[in-house]
Amino acid sequence: MSATAAPPDIPPGLPARDGRHFALAFAAASLAAIGAMALLPAPSAPRPARFVEAPPSPADRAAATLERASAARPMDAEALRRLADQLRTTHRPLQLAIALERLHALTGEPAPLREAMELRTDLGDQAAARAALDRLSAIGATTEAEALRLAALRIEGGDAAGAVSGLMQALARRPTPELALRTVQAAVRLPEPGIALRALGATLFQAAPDLLEALRRVLIGDSRPDLALLLLEGLPLPAQADPATAFALAQAEARAGWGGAALARLLALRATDGLPAGAGALLVDLALREGRLDEAFEVAALLPAEAWPAALPARLAEAARLAQRPELPRRIDPQRLAPRPEMAAQVALARGDRAAARRLAELALGRPPNSTDGARGLALVLRDAGQDQAAWDRLRRELQGARPDPGALRLFAELSMAPARGGPGLALLERHRADGMAAGEAWLRLALAEERGEEAARFLTEGGPAGAGELVEALSLAARRRDAALADASAAALRSRRDWPDGWTPEEARVTAALARPLGTGSLGLALDMLDWASEQEARNRIVLLLAAVPEIGAVAAQLPQLAQHPALRRLRREAEAGQAAAEGTTARLALLAVLSPRDAVPLLARRAEAEPARFGPAQALAVYRADGPAQGEASLRALLPRLARPQQEGTLFLLLGAAPAEARPLLARVADEVLGAGWRPRFEALLARQGRRAELVAALRARAAMPGEDRREIARRLAELGETDIGE
């Protein structure tokens, strides 16, 4: 039927309908249906449709085909490569990792294994990723980053040897500073790090000598001369004989505490190839330390002026004086030091030529040296020549202007360390102390000499200018004086600097500051821990000397019954046994052992006390008191006292009264009464007061108050000053 055809006729027999009636009927029916829908419950969810699985994509069909082909030909590397490419395209990481691992196993190529490792890492399969990394290391294919990562994982797992092995393989392929440093850090975790470090030195010598030298400098700068020494010991013997390398070995040996070996090495070098620049000053320093004075003066006489350390003239003069050998300084011609007249003046004075010393000092006064040691030495010559007051007056006039000469400031500070000059000198330097490093250091030195510790601490806390060398001197002085505020200020200022003096570390600064306070079990343990691990000999000497001078160390040690087992004491025993009686620090080590490990100290001290009773006898008696009890201790003391002069007797008895066990002190007091007479107690109390030993001072005052004939009122007054109201019975 076309769209324009007429509608069909109504079939016969049906009534005709009006169109309007139909429309009304339809509308009514619609409204009824809508109303009914509102009354019906909500329809239930339709049943899920059943879909037919979609056919695989062409890419999936291709991957399946390649998988079947690879399975059919398992030794076909190209088939595996095609499969890997397809899996990579279809983003199927697990299957791709498996295929790549198979490809590596077949070909040995590292690239597939590296990609598989990265995929395993992304998938969170750390065990499989670690296995891949281990495999890359085993075949020598790790990158620097991978070698570092594997080393960290192995160290974390306690496998330091494996970490060193992997890092050494990576270093052999491509040496870098990071790999070298990490190798050292891993090696120190080994029971015998020397084996690994010598191998590292040999590897770097062949592959990267510049990196070897840089690493040596880093280790020396980090105060690990022991590690630097092990590194250089790995070089072939002909290379170790090279003058520059021999000098580097001697530097490491000297700083690690092997001064005798370092001196022998330098003397041999001098006899053959000659000394490189800088080695002569080290040889002189070592010869002085080892008591080889002839070699020291012989080499010093040949050093050019610019090679002389500022402190060397004073050290040479003191060594000749102590050895009672006035002929030694005459081997040095002051004219060789003409470019540095302050040094030439000191040498001339040591030679006994006061006229030349005076002339040279006048010359140096025109342009004073800008160093603390140089200024100190020049001031010594001026005092000896009677020129110090005139020089001080001259400098005082010159310093009235703005921005004075730095050397003049330093020399003025040294000359001001005399009666009637300290106050005016400090006032003048205070005007300039913000005018640069030399001005700040000059004021600080004089303030400390005048015992203005509180002002010095405030100066440092407020950021006053001072170099690292002056800061460590202030810190050490604070520890000796037990000035905690000054120690804290010095240590804080030091921590803010990068240019630490050679041999100093933040750990030593922390221990030194702790020793400025009353000693406790914690600070004693801190100091002993440092003595156990520190390899810098000078740092160890500094801590030993400070610790041996702490008066309350015996009382603190008594609180630690297992203290004698501390590994630091074993090391101190070895050093004391090996050291000569005159070696620096040996006496302090023996004194420490007498308190901390007395049974070990007794035989060591007995041999030395026989030859030098005044020097070693008091420590021997103390060790016997602490090791064998009061009776044996008293016998040892009574055998010693007749061999000592009266001042030495008093010093020995006061040492024992302060450090011997408490049960021995009544017997010691009776011995003191016999030897020193009745008036020794106030002198002993004054010593306790100077040392800040409050508890022992209170006990001594109360003990004296109980004695007949004592001024109890005066004793009560002194106790009240100490905050004690009970005078005792």
C-alpha positions as CSV (number, residue, x, y, z in Angstrom):
1,M,0.0,0.0,0.0
2,S,1.4,3.4,-0.9
3,A,1.8,6.2,1.6
4,T,-1.1,8.1,-0.2
5,A,-3.6,5.3,-0.6
6,A,-7.1,5.7,0.9
7,P,-7.8,3.8,4.1
8,P,-9.7,0.5,3.7
9,D,-13.4,0.4,4.2
10,I,-14.8,-0.8,7.5
11,P,-15.5,-4.5,7.3
12,P,-19.2,-5.3,6.9
13,G,-21.0,-6.1,10.1
14,L,-19.0,-3.7,12.4
15,P,-20.5,-0.5,13.6
16,A,-19.0,2.7,12.6
17,R,-16.9,4.5,15.4
18,D,-16.5,8.2,16.0
19,G,-12.8,9.2,16.2
20,R,-13.3,11.5,19.2
21,H,-14.8,8.7,21.3
22,F,-11.8,6.6,20.5
23,A,-9.3,9.3,21.6
24,L,-11.1,9.8,24.9
25,A,-11.2,6.1,25.6
26,F,-7.5,5.7,24.9
27,A,-6.6,8.6,27.2
28,A,-8.6,7.1,30.0
29,A,-7.0,3.7,29.6
30,S,-3.6,5.2,29.7
31,L,-4.3,7.1,33.0
32,A,-5.6,3.9,34.5
33,A,-2.5,2.0,33.5
34,I,-0.1,4.6,35.0
35,G,-2.0,4.6,38.3
36,A,-1.8,0.9,38.5
37,M,1.9,0.9,38.0
38,A,2.4,3.2,41.0
39,L,0.7,0.5,43.2
40,L,2.8,-2.4,41.9
41,P,6.0,-3.6,43.7
42,A,9.4,-2.8,42.1
43,P,10.3,-5.3,39.5
44,S,13.2,-7.8,40.3
45,A,16.5,-7.5,38.6
46,P,16.7,-9.3,35.3
47,R,18.5,-12.6,35.2
48,P,22.0,-12.2,33.9
49,A,22.4,-12.6,30.3
50,R,24.5,-15.5,29.1
51,F,27.2,-14.2,26.8
52,V,29.4,-16.2,24.6
53,E,33.2,-15.8,25.3
54,A,34.8,-13.3,23.0
55,P,37.2,-14.9,20.6
56,P,41.0,-14.2,21.3
57,S,42.5,-11.1,19.8
58,P,44.9,-11.5,16.9
59,A,47.7,-10.4,19.4
60,D,46.8,-13.1,21.9
61,R,46.5,-15.7,19.1
62,A,50.0,-14.7,18.0
63,A,51.4,-14.9,21.5
64,A,49.9,-18.4,22.0
65,T,51.3,-19.5,18.7
66,L,54.8,-18.2,19.7
67,E,54.5,-19.9,23.1
68,R,53.8,-23.2,21.4
69,A,56.6,-22.7,19.0
70,S,59.0,-21.9,21.8
71,A,57.9,-24.9,23.8
72,A,58.5,-27.1,20.8
73,R,62.0,-25.7,20.2
74,P,63.3,-24.9,23.8
75,M,66.9,-24.3,22.5
76,D,65.8,-21.7,19.9
77,A,66.9,-18.3,21.3
78,E,65.3,-16.5,18.4
79,A,61.9,-18.1,19.1
80,L,62.2,-16.9,22.7
81,R,63.1,-13.4,21.5
82,R,60.0,-13.2,19.3
83,L,57.9,-14.5,22.2
84,A,59.4,-11.8,24.5
85,D,58.7,-9.1,21.9
86,Q,55.1,-10.2,21.6
87,L,54.6,-10.5,25.4
88,R,56.0,-7.0,25.8
89,T,53.6,-5.7,23.2
90,T,50.6,-7.3,24.9
91,H,51.7,-6.1,28.4
92,R,51.9,-9.5,30.1
93,P,54.7,-8.8,32.6
94,L,54.8,-12.1,34.5
95,Q,54.9,-14.2,31.3
96,L,57.5,-11.8,29.9
97,A,59.8,-12.1,33.0
98,I,59.6,-15.9,32.7
99,A,60.5,-15.8,29.0
100,L,63.4,-13.4,29.6
101,E,64.8,-15.6,32.4
102,R,64.6,-18.6,30.0
103,L,66.4,-16.5,27.4
104,H,69.2,-15.5,29.8
105,A,69.6,-19.1,30.9
106,L,69.9,-20.1,27.2
107,T,72.2,-17.3,26.0
108,G,74.0,-16.0,29.1
109,E,73.2,-12.4,28.0
110,P,72.8,-10.0,30.9
111,A,70.2,-7.7,29.3
112,P,67.3,-10.1,29.4
113,L,68.0,-10.9,33.0
114,R,68.3,-7.3,33.9
115,E,64.9,-6.6,32.3
116,A,63.4,-9.6,34.1
117,M,64.8,-8.3,37.4
118,E,63.1,-5.0,36.9
119,L,59.8,-6.7,36.0
120,R,60.0,-8.9,39.1
121,T,60.6,-5.8,41.2
122,D,57.6,-4.1,39.7
123,L,55.5,-7.2,40.4
124,G,56.6,-7.2,44.1
125,D,58.5,-10.5,43.8
126,Q,61.5,-9.4,45.8
127,A,63.0,-12.8,46.1
128,A,63.1,-13.4,42.4
129,A,64.4,-9.9,41.8
130,R,67.2,-10.5,44.4
131,A,68.0,-13.8,42.7
132,A,68.4,-12.1,39.4
133,L,70.6,-9.4,41.0
134,D,72.8,-12.1,42.5
135,R,73.1,-13.8,39.1
136,L,74.1,-10.5,37.5
137,S,76.8,-10.1,40.1
138,A,78.0,-13.7,39.6
139,I,78.5,-13.2,35.9
140,G,80.2,-9.8,36.5
141,A,77.5,-7.8,34.7
142,T,76.2,-5.4,37.4
143,T,76.2,-1.7,36.8
144,E,77.5,0.6,39.5
145,A,74.0,1.3,40.8
146,E,73.2,-2.5,40.9
147,A,76.5,-3.3,42.6
148,L,75.8,-0.7,45.3
149,R,72.3,-1.9,45.8
150,L,73.4,-5.5,46.1
151,A,76.1,-4.6,48.5
152,A,73.6,-2.8,50.7
153,L,71.3,-5.8,50.7
154,R,74.1,-8.2,51.6
155,I,75.3,-6.0,54.4
156,E,71.8,-5.8,55.7
157,G,71.7,-9.5,55.6
158,G,75.0,-9.8,57.5
159,D,77.0,-10.9,54.5
160,A,79.9,-8.3,54.5
161,A,82.2,-10.7,52.7
162,G,79.7,-11.0,49.8
163,A,79.3,-7.2,49.7
164,V,83.0,-6.7,49.4
165,S,83.3,-9.4,46.7
166,G,80.6,-7.8,44.6
167,L,81.9,-4.3,44.9
168,M,85.5,-5.4,44.1
169,Q,84.2,-7.0,40.9
170,A,82.4,-3.8,39.9
171,L,85.5,-1.8,40.7
172,A,87.7,-4.0,38.5
173,R,85.4,-3.3,35.6
174,R,84.9,0.5,36.2
175,P,86.4,2.1,39.3
176,T,84.5,5.0,40.7
177,P,84.8,7.0,43.9
178,E,81.4,5.7,45.2
179,L,82.4,2.1,44.7
180,A,85.7,2.6,46.3
181,L,84.2,4.2,49.4
182,R,81.5,1.6,49.7
183,T,84.2,-1.1,49.5
184,V,86.0,0.4,52.4
185,Q,82.8,0.7,54.4
186,A,82.0,-2.9,53.8
187,A,85.5,-4.1,54.5
188,V,85.6,-2.6,58.0
189,R,82.7,-4.9,58.9
190,L,84.9,-8.0,58.3
191,P,86.8,-9.7,61.1
192,E,90.1,-9.0,59.2
193,P,89.5,-5.9,57.0
194,G,93.2,-5.8,56.0
195,I,92.8,-8.5,53.5
196,A,90.1,-6.7,51.6
197,L,91.7,-3.3,51.9
198,R,95.1,-4.5,50.6
199,A,93.3,-6.1,47.6
200,L,91.5,-2.8,47.0
201,G,94.8,-0.9,47.1
202,A,96.3,-3.3,44.6
203,T,93.3,-3.0,42.3
204,L,93.2,0.8,42.4
205,F,97.0,1.0,41.9
206,Q,96.6,-0.9,38.6
207,A,93.3,0.6,37.4
208,A,93.0,4.1,38.9
209,P,96.0,5.4,40.7
210,D,94.5,8.9,41.0
211,L,91.4,7.4,42.7
212,L,93.8,5.5,45.1
213,E,95.4,8.8,46.1
214,A,92.1,10.5,46.6
215,L,90.8,7.6,48.7
216,R,93.9,7.7,50.9
217,R,93.4,11.4,51.5
218,V,89.8,10.9,52.4
219,L,90.7,8.2,54.9
220,I,93.4,10.4,56.5
221,G,91.0,13.3,56.6
222,D,88.4,11.1,58.3
223,S,91.0,10.2,61.0
224,R,91.3,6.6,59.8
225,P,95.1,6.3,59.2
226,D,94.9,2.6,60.0
227,L,92.7,2.1,56.9
228,A,94.9,4.3,54.8
229,L,97.9,2.2,55.8
230,L,96.2,-1.1,54.9
231,L,95.2,0.4,51.6
232,L,98.8,1.3,50.7
233,E,100.2,-2.0,52.0
234,G,98.4,-3.6,49.1
235,L,100.7,-1.9,46.6
236,P,103.6,-3.9,45.1
237,L,106.9,-3.6,47.0
238,P,108.6,-1.6,44.3
239,A,105.7,0.9,44.3
240,Q,105.9,1.2,48.1
241,A,109.6,2.2,47.7
242,D,108.7,5.1,45.5
243,P,109.5,8.3,47.6
244,A,106.0,9.8,47.4
245,T,104.4,6.5,48.4
246,A,106.9,5.9,51.1
247,F,106.1,9.3,52.5
248,A,102.4,8.5,52.4
249,L,103.0,5.2,54.2
250,A,105.1,7.0,56.9
251,Q,102.3,9.6,57.4
252,A,99.8,6.8,57.9
253,E,102.1,4.8,60.2
254,A,102.8,7.9,62.3
255,R,99.2,8.9,62.8
256,A,98.2,5.3,63.5
257,G,100.7,5.0,66.3
258,W,103.6,3.2,64.6
259,G,106.0,6.1,65.0
260,G,109.1,3.9,65.1
261,A,108.2,2.2,61.8
262,A,107.5,5.6,60.2
263,L,110.8,7.0,61.4
264,A,112.7,4.0,60.1
265,R,111.0,4.3,56.7
266,L,111.9,7.9,56.4
267,L,115.5,7.4,57.5
268,A,115.9,4.7,54.9
269,L,114.3,7.0,52.3
270,R,116.7,9.8,53.2
271,A,119.7,7.5,52.9
272,T,118.7,6.4,49.3
273,D,116.4,8.5,47.2
274,G,116.2,11.6,49.4
275,L,113.2,13.1,51.2
276,P,110.2,14.5,49.2
277,A,108.7,17.9,50.1
278,G,107.2,17.8,53.6
279,A,108.9,14.5,54.7
280,G,111.7,16.3,56.5
281,A,109.4,18.0,59.0
282,L,107.7,14.7,59.7
283,L,111.0,13.0,60.2
284,V,112.1,15.7,62.7
285,D,108.8,15.4,64.5
286,L,109.1,11.6,64.8
287,A,112.7,11.7,65.8
288,L,111.8,14.0,68.7
289,R,109.0,11.7,69.8
290,E,111.2,8.7,69.6
291,G,114.1,10.3,71.5
292,R,116.4,10.2,68.4
293,L,117.7,13.7,69.0
294,D,120.8,13.5,66.8
295,E,118.7,12.7,63.8
296,A,116.2,15.3,64.7
297,F,118.7,18.2,64.8
298,E,120.7,16.9,61.9
299,V,117.6,16.9,59.6
300,A,116.3,20.2,61.0
301,A,119.5,21.9,60.2
302,L,119.0,21.1,56.5
303,L,115.3,22.1,56.3
304,P,114.5,25.3,54.3
305,A,112.9,28.0,56.3
306,E,109.5,27.5,54.6
307,A,109.4,23.8,55.7
308,W,109.7,24.6,59.4
309,P,106.4,24.3,61.4
310,A,105.9,27.3,63.6
311,A,106.2,25.3,66.8
312,L,109.4,23.4,65.8
313,P,112.0,25.9,67.3
314,A,110.4,25.7,70.7
315,R,110.2,21.9,70.6
316,L,113.8,21.5,69.6
317,A,115.0,23.9,72.4
318,E,112.9,22.0,75.0
319,A,114.2,18.6,73.8
320,A,117.8,19.8,74.1
321,R,117.2,21.3,77.6
322,L,115.5,18.1,78.9
323,A,118.3,15.9,77.5
324,Q,120.9,18.4,78.9
325,R,122.6,18.6,75.6
326,P,123.2,22.2,74.9
327,E,125.4,21.4,71.9
328,L,122.5,20.2,69.8
329,P,121.0,23.6,68.9
330,R,124.4,24.7,67.7
331,R,124.1,22.4,64.7
332,I,121.4,24.7,63.3
333,D,122.5,28.0,61.6
334,P,120.0,30.7,62.4
335,Q,120.8,32.4,59.0
336,R,119.1,29.5,57.2
337,L,115.9,30.9,58.8
338,A,116.5,34.5,57.9
339,P,113.2,34.8,55.9
340,R,111.4,34.0,59.2
341,P,113.2,36.0,61.8
342,E,111.0,35.0,64.7
343,M,112.2,31.4,64.2
344,A,115.8,32.4,63.7
345,A,115.6,34.4,67.0
346,Q,114.4,31.3,68.9
347,V,117.2,29.1,67.4
348,A,119.8,31.8,68.3
349,L,118.5,31.8,71.9
350,A,118.6,28.0,72.1
351,R,122.3,28.2,70.9
352,G,123.0,30.7,73.7
353,D,123.6,33.6,71.4
354,R,121.5,36.2,73.1
355,A,122.9,39.1,71.1
356,A,121.8,37.5,67.9
357,A,118.5,36.5,69.4
358,R,117.8,40.1,70.5
359,R,118.7,41.5,67.0
360,L,116.5,38.9,65.2
361,A,113.7,39.6,67.7
362,E,113.8,43.3,66.9
363,L,113.7,42.5,63.2
364,A,110.6,40.2,63.8
365,L,108.9,42.8,65.9
366,G,108.6,45.0,62.8
367,R,106.3,42.4,61.2
368,P,105.1,39.9,63.8
369,P,104.2,36.4,62.6
370,N,100.5,35.8,62.0
371,S,100.4,32.5,63.9
372,T,99.8,31.6,67.5
373,D,102.9,29.4,67.7
374,G,105.1,32.0,66.0
375,A,103.8,34.7,68.3
376,R,104.3,32.5,71.4
377,G,107.9,31.8,70.4
378,L,108.8,35.4,69.7
379,A,107.3,36.5,73.0
380,L,109.5,34.0,74.7
381,V,112.6,35.5,73.1
382,L,111.5,39.0,74.0
383,R,111.0,38.1,77.6
384,D,114.4,36.4,77.8
385,A,116.1,39.5,76.3
386,G,114.2,41.8,78.7
387,Q,112.5,43.5,75.7
388,D,109.0,42.3,76.4
389,Q,107.8,45.5,78.2
390,A,109.1,47.8,75.5
391,A,107.6,45.6,72.8
392,W,104.3,45.6,74.7
393,D,104.2,49.4,75.0
394,R,105.1,49.7,71.3
395,L,102.3,47.3,70.2
396,R,99.8,49.0,72.5
397,R,100.4,52.3,70.7
398,E,100.2,50.6,67.3
399,L,96.9,48.9,68.1
400,Q,95.1,52.1,68.9
401,G,94.1,52.6,65.2
402,A,91.4,50.7,63.3
403,R,92.2,47.4,61.6
404,P,95.6,46.7,63.2
405,D,98.0,44.1,61.9
406,P,96.9,40.5,62.6
407,G,100.4,39.4,63.7
408,A,100.7,42.4,66.0
409,L,97.4,41.4,67.7
410,R,98.6,37.9,68.3
411,L,102.0,39.0,69.7
412,F,100.3,41.6,71.9
413,A,98.1,38.9,73.4
414,E,101.1,36.7,74.2
415,L,103.0,39.6,75.8
416,S,99.9,40.6,77.8
417,M,100.1,37.2,79.6
418,A,102.1,38.8,82.5
419,P,101.3,40.5,85.8
420,A,99.8,44.0,85.4
421,R,99.4,43.6,81.6
422,G,96.5,41.2,81.4
423,G,93.7,43.6,82.3
424,P,94.8,46.5,80.1
425,G,95.7,44.1,77.3
426,L,92.3,42.4,77.4
427,A,90.5,45.7,77.4
428,L,92.4,46.8,74.3
429,L,91.9,43.5,72.4
430,E,88.2,43.6,73.3
431,R,87.8,46.7,71.1
432,H,89.1,44.8,68.1
433,R,87.8,41.2,68.8
434,A,85.2,41.5,66.1
435,D,87.7,42.7,63.5
436,G,88.5,39.3,62.0
437,M,89.9,35.9,62.9
438,A,93.2,37.0,64.3
439,A,91.6,39.6,66.5
440,G,89.0,37.2,67.9
441,E,91.6,34.5,68.5
442,A,94.0,37.0,70.2
443,W,91.3,38.1,72.6
444,L,90.2,34.5,73.3
445,R,93.7,33.4,74.1
446,L,94.2,36.2,76.6
447,A,90.8,35.8,78.1
448,L,91.5,32.1,78.8
449,A,94.9,32.9,80.2
450,E,93.3,35.4,82.5
451,E,90.7,32.7,83.5
452,R,87.8,34.6,82.1
453,G,86.1,31.4,81.1
454,E,82.6,32.7,81.4
455,E,83.3,35.6,79.1
456,A,85.1,33.3,76.6
457,A,82.1,31.0,76.6
458,R,79.7,33.9,75.9
459,F,82.0,35.2,73.1
460,L,81.9,31.8,71.4
461,T,78.2,31.3,71.9
462,E,77.5,34.6,70.2
463,G,79.6,33.6,67.2
464,G,82.8,35.3,67.9
465,P,85.5,34.7,65.3
466,A,87.9,31.9,66.1
467,G,89.6,29.2,64.0
468,A,89.3,25.5,64.5
469,G,92.8,25.3,66.0
470,E,91.9,27.8,68.7
471,L,88.5,26.1,69.3
472,V,90.1,22.7,70.1
473,E,92.6,24.4,72.4
474,A,89.7,26.1,74.2
475,L,87.8,22.8,74.4
476,S,90.9,20.9,75.8
477,L,91.6,23.7,78.3
478,A,87.9,23.6,79.4
479,A,88.1,19.9,80.0
480,R,91.3,20.3,82.1
481,R,89.7,23.0,84.1
482,R,86.4,21.2,84.3
483,D,84.6,24.2,82.9
484,A,81.4,22.7,81.4
485,A,80.0,26.0,80.0
486,L,83.2,26.8,78.1
487,A,83.5,23.2,76.9
488,D,79.9,23.3,75.5
489,A,80.5,26.6,73.8
490,S,83.7,25.5,72.2
491,A,82.3,22.2,71.0
492,A,79.2,23.8,69.6
493,A,81.4,26.4,67.7
494,L,83.6,23.5,66.4
495,R,80.6,21.5,65.2
496,S,79.6,24.4,62.9
497,R,82.9,24.2,61.1
498,R,84.1,22.0,58.3
499,D,87.8,22.6,58.6
500,W,88.5,20.4,61.6
501,P,92.2,20.2,62.7
502,D,94.1,17.1,61.6
503,G,93.2,14.1,63.8
504,W,90.1,15.7,65.5
505,T,86.7,14.2,65.0
506,P,83.2,15.0,66.3
507,E,83.4,12.0,68.5
508,E,86.5,13.3,70.2
509,A,84.9,16.7,70.7
510,R,81.9,15.0,72.3
511,V,84.1,13.0,74.7
512,T,86.3,15.9,75.6
513,A,83.2,18.1,76.4
514,A,81.8,15.2,78.6
515,L,85.1,15.1,80.6
516,A,84.6,18.8,81.5
517,R,81.8,17.6,83.8
518,P,82.0,15.5,86.9
519,L,82.7,12.0,85.7
520,G,80.0,9.4,85.8
521,T,79.6,5.8,84.6
522,G,78.2,7.1,81.3
523,S,81.0,9.5,80.5
524,L,83.6,7.0,81.6
525,G,82.1,4.4,79.2
526,L,81.9,7.0,76.4
527,A,85.7,7.7,76.8
528,L,86.6,4.1,77.0
529,D,84.6,3.3,73.9
530,M,86.4,5.9,72.0
531,L,89.8,4.6,73.2
532,D,88.7,1.2,71.9
533,W,87.9,2.2,68.3
534,A,89.8,5.4,67.6
535,S,92.8,4.8,65.4
536,E,94.3,8.3,65.5
537,Q,97.2,8.0,68.0
538,E,97.2,11.7,68.9
539,A,93.5,11.6,69.6
540,R,93.9,8.6,71.8
541,N,96.8,10.3,73.7
542,R,94.6,13.4,74.3
543,I,91.8,11.4,75.8
544,V,94.1,9.2,77.9
545,L,95.8,12.3,79.4
546,L,92.4,13.9,80.2
547,L,91.0,10.8,81.7
548,A,94.1,10.0,83.8
549,A,93.8,13.5,85.3
550,V,90.2,13.0,86.5
551,P,90.4,12.8,90.3
552,E,87.1,11.0,90.8
553,I,87.9,8.2,88.4
554,G,88.6,5.7,91.1
555,A,85.2,6.2,92.8
556,V,83.4,5.9,89.4
557,A,85.3,2.8,88.5
558,A,84.2,1.1,91.7
559,Q,80.6,1.3,90.5
560,L,81.5,-0.9,87.4
561,P,82.6,-4.3,88.6
562,Q,83.2,-5.6,85.1
563,L,85.2,-2.6,83.9
564,A,88.5,-4.5,83.8
565,Q,87.0,-6.5,80.9
566,H,86.5,-3.5,78.7
567,P,88.3,-4.0,75.4
568,A,89.9,-0.5,75.6
569,L,91.9,-1.6,78.6
570,R,93.3,-4.5,76.7
571,R,94.5,-2.1,74.1
572,L,95.9,0.2,76.8
573,R,97.8,-2.7,78.3
574,R,99.4,-3.6,74.9
575,E,100.4,0.0,74.4
576,A,101.9,0.4,77.8
577,E,103.8,-2.8,77.4
578,A,105.2,-1.8,74.0
579,G,105.9,1.8,74.9
580,Q,109.2,3.1,76.3
581,A,109.1,4.7,79.8
582,A,109.7,8.1,78.3
583,A,107.2,7.8,75.4
584,E,104.4,10.3,75.4
585,G,101.3,9.0,77.0
586,T,102.8,5.9,78.6
587,T,102.7,7.3,82.1
588,A,99.1,8.3,81.7
589,R,98.2,4.8,80.4
590,L,99.9,3.2,83.4
591,A,98.1,5.6,85.7
592,L,94.7,4.6,84.1
593,L,95.5,0.9,84.4
594,A,96.4,1.4,88.1
595,V,92.8,2.5,88.7
596,L,90.8,0.6,86.1
597,S,92.7,-2.7,85.8
598,P,95.1,-2.7,88.8
599,R,96.1,-6.4,88.6
600,D,97.4,-5.9,85.1
601,A,99.1,-2.6,86.1
602,V,101.1,-3.9,89.1
603,P,103.8,-5.9,87.1
604,L,104.1,-3.2,84.5
605,L,104.6,-0.5,87.1
606,A,106.9,-2.5,89.3
607,R,109.6,-2.7,86.6
608,R,109.5,1.1,85.9
609,A,109.1,2.1,89.5
610,E,112.4,0.4,90.3
611,A,114.2,2.7,87.9
612,E,112.1,5.9,88.4
613,P,110.4,5.7,91.8
614,A,109.2,9.3,91.7
615,R,107.5,8.9,88.4
616,F,106.0,5.4,88.6
617,G,106.1,4.6,92.3
618,P,102.8,6.4,93.3
619,A,100.8,4.6,90.6
620,Q,102.4,1.3,91.6
621,A,101.3,1.8,95.2
622,L,97.8,2.7,94.1
623,A,97.6,-0.4,91.9
624,V,98.6,-2.6,94.8
625,Y,96.1,-1.0,97.1
626,R,93.3,-1.6,94.6
627,A,94.4,-5.1,93.6
628,D,95.7,-6.6,96.8
629,G,94.0,-4.7,99.6
630,P,95.1,-2.2,102.3
631,A,97.8,-4.4,104.0
632,Q,99.7,-5.1,100.8
633,G,99.2,-1.5,99.7
634,E,100.6,-0.1,102.9
635,A,103.6,-2.3,102.6
636,S,104.2,-1.1,99.1
637,L,103.8,2.5,100.1
638,R,106.1,2.3,103.1
639,A,108.8,0.8,100.8
640,L,108.4,3.6,98.4
641,L,108.3,6.7,100.7
642,P,112.0,6.6,101.8
643,R,113.0,6.9,98.1
644,L,111.1,10.1,97.6
645,A,111.8,13.7,98.5
646,R,109.4,15.5,100.9
647,P,107.3,17.2,98.2
648,Q,107.0,13.8,96.3
649,Q,106.0,12.1,99.5
650,E,103.2,14.5,100.0
651,G,102.0,14.2,96.4
652,T,102.0,10.4,96.7
653,L,100.0,10.4,99.9
654,F,97.5,12.9,98.6
655,L,97.1,10.8,95.4
656,L,96.4,7.7,97.4
657,L,94.1,9.4,99.9
658,G,92.0,10.6,96.9
659,A,92.1,7.4,94.8
660,A,92.6,4.4,97.1
661,P,89.6,2.3,98.2
662,A,87.6,3.8,101.1
663,E,88.6,1.1,103.5
664,A,92.3,2.0,103.0
665,R,92.0,5.7,103.9
666,P,92.1,5.5,107.7
667,L,95.5,3.6,107.4
668,L,96.7,6.1,104.8
669,A,95.8,9.0,107.2
670,R,97.9,7.5,109.9
671,V,100.8,7.1,107.5
672,A,100.4,10.7,106.4
673,D,100.5,11.7,110.1
674,E,103.8,9.9,110.6
675,V,105.4,11.2,107.4
676,L,104.0,14.7,107.0
677,G,103.1,15.7,110.5
678,A,99.8,17.1,111.8
679,G,99.4,20.0,109.4
680,W,98.8,18.0,106.2
681,R,95.0,17.9,106.3
682,P,94.3,21.6,105.4
683,R,96.6,21.2,102.4
684,F,94.9,18.1,101.3
685,E,91.5,19.8,101.7
686,A,92.8,22.7,99.5
687,L,93.8,20.2,96.9
688,L,90.3,18.7,96.9
689,A,88.8,22.1,96.6
690,R,90.9,23.0,93.6
691,Q,89.9,19.8,91.9
692,G,86.2,20.4,92.6
693,R,85.8,17.1,94.6
694,R,83.0,18.3,96.8
695,A,81.9,15.0,98.3
696,E,85.4,14.1,99.3
697,L,86.1,17.6,100.7
698,V,83.0,17.4,102.8
699,A,84.1,14.0,104.2
700,A,87.6,15.3,104.9
701,L,86.2,18.3,106.8
702,R,83.9,16.2,108.9
703,A,86.7,13.8,109.7
704,R,88.9,16.7,110.8
705,A,86.1,18.1,112.9
706,A,86.0,14.9,114.9
707,M,89.6,15.2,115.8
708,P,90.7,16.9,119.1
709,G,92.1,20.4,119.0
710,E,90.5,21.4,115.6
711,D,88.6,24.6,115.1
712,R,85.1,23.2,114.7
713,R,83.6,26.7,114.1
714,E,85.9,27.3,111.1
715,I,85.1,23.9,109.8
716,A,81.4,24.5,110.2
717,R,81.8,27.7,108.3
718,R,83.5,25.9,105.4
719,L,80.9,23.2,105.4
720,A,78.1,25.8,105.3
721,E,79.8,27.4,102.2
722,L,79.5,23.9,100.6
723,G,75.8,23.8,101.6
724,E,76.2,21.4,104.5
725,T,74.7,22.3,107.9
726,D,75.6,19.1,109.7
727,I,79.2,19.2,111.0
728,G,79.1,15.5,112.1
729,E,79.8,13.9,115.4
